[in-house]
Amino acid sequence: MLVEKRLAACVSMVKIEQSVYRWKGKIEKSPEYLLIIKTTEKAYPQLETHIKNTHPHSVPEIAYLEVKGGQKDYLDWVNESCSSSAMLLRVPLDLSALKRASEPPKEFKSARKPRTLS
């Protein structure tokens, strides 16, 4: 969904057999997936909002690493893949979808506004 919405160029999924963490004073153990999401600084705020609005956990793990460089062709591909102008050319206008997207599920309405990149 993140790639389809052009919020990410690529999402790599790594299955973790067991994650151990403290939650609300108790030690928890559960399997999980680590998602490595390749995106741009421009697309990040919308990506973070989307994750917070759709993730089943009240505090999903969201951390970013700043990319200071890399192979130019790859970085160009990431930028092109997350381009909102390209998205506008390919997505038909569906006002009912916009209304649904602007109304997060009830359990997320009380969540605080996510902190995004400046």
Order of alpha helices (4+ residues) and beta strands (2+ residues): beta-beta-alpha-alpha-alpha-alpha
